[in-house]
């Protein structure tokens, strides 16, 4: 296994906060994040909707293996340098039932937790930034440059 893809909810603040946290951690195995609502997700994993991506995290390995719910979280932890030992512990029969309960509870309540911790989804942040740009440049005194443009 050389790479993981974690499918996440771009509208969920907790999902986006976890994505940012994982992206900032050193990793043994790189993890890419793809919004499960995107066309890219459907190209990579055409049957994604049949696996209830809104209900629990889905992680796909480059060998095609699929990890759902607590096993998906454990795979993400396993990929990270600082958390591999925890992943190995949580995957043991004695702790796996507890990990499943925690993951299920967090997944079920992720929108409430997002509000409680004031986490916003990536789409909400993008809309807020667009609104700030419009407010800042309303008088036409600033010019926003698209650095990705070829012009």
N, C-alpha and C positions, 0 to 999 in steps of 0.2 A: 504494500500500500504506500503510494507516494503522494497522494493528494486527496482531500475531502472537499465536498461541496455541502454546505449547510443551507437548507431552504428556510427562509424566515419570512415573517410578516412585516412588510415595509410600513404598515400603518400602526404597528404596535410599539409603544415606547419601550417596554421591557425587552422586546426582541431586538430592537435597534441598539439599546444600551448594552445588551449582552454581545451583540455583534461587534460594537466598538471596543468593548473590553477584550474580547478574544483577538481582534485584529492588532491590539497593542501588546499582546503577550508574545514572547519568543516561542517558536514552535518547532518541533521535530518534523511535523507533517503540516505542510501549508493547508490552510482552510480558506476556500473561496465562499462568498455569501451571494446567494441569488434569491431575490424575492420570489416566493412561491406563486405570486399573482402575475408574474411577468411572462412574456412570450418566450424569453430565454429559458425559463424553467420548464415550459411545456416542450421546447425543443430538446432539452437535455433529458427530461424525464416525462415522456408523453402521458403516462398514467398517474401523474402526481396527484390529481384530484381524488382518485380512488383511495388514497392513503390518508385522507383527512389532514392535510397540512395546516389547516386552521386550528386543529385540536391538539397537535403535538409536533415537536420539532422532527424534521426528517434530515438525515445526513447520509449522503451517498459517497462511497469510496470509489476511487478510480478503477477498481476491479469489479464494480457493479454491485457490491454488497450494500444493502440498505439497512440503516439503523434508525429506529423510531423511538420517540419518547425518551425515557431514561437512558436507554442504550445509545441514543443519539448524543445526549449530553455527555455520557461517559466517553464516547469516541472523541468528542471535542476536547474534553479534559485530557484524554490520552495523547492527543496531538500536541499538547502544550508542554513545554519544558518544565515549568514549575508545578504542574498538576498531574503529571503522568502517574506518580505514586498514588495520589488520591483516586484516580480512575481505576487503577488496579485493585485498590481496596474496595471501592464501591461496586465493582463488578463481581466480587466474591458473593457466594450464596447467602452468607450471613447478613450482608449489608444491601444487597440488590433490592429486596422488598422495600426497605426504607427509602432508597433512592427513587424507586418507582412511585411511592406515595408522595414524596416531595415534588418530583417532576410533574406528576399529575395535578397536584394542588396548585403549583405555580402556573402551569399551563392553563388550567381552568379559570384562574383568577388574574391572568396577566394584564387585562385591561384595567381592572381595579387597582392592581399594584402600580401600573403605569401612572395612573392619576395620583395615587398616594405619594409616589416618589417623584412626581412631576416630570416624568420621562415622556418624550414625544417621539412619534414615529418619524422616519426620514421624510415622508411626504409632508408632514406638518411643518418640519423645519425648513424644507425647501419652499413651501408656500410663505412662511414667515420671512425668509430671506428675500424673496421676490417682493413682498410687501414693503420691507425696509428699503430696498433699492428704489422702488417707486416713490416712496415718501422722500427719500434723500435727494432724488433727482427731479422732483416735481416741478421745480422752477427752471429746469433745463440747464443748470449751472454745472452739472457734472456729466461725465461721459464714462459709461461702463464699457470696458473693452472685453470682448470674448477672446481669451488667449488661446482657445481651441480652434478658432477660425483661421482659415487660410487667407484671409483678406489683409 
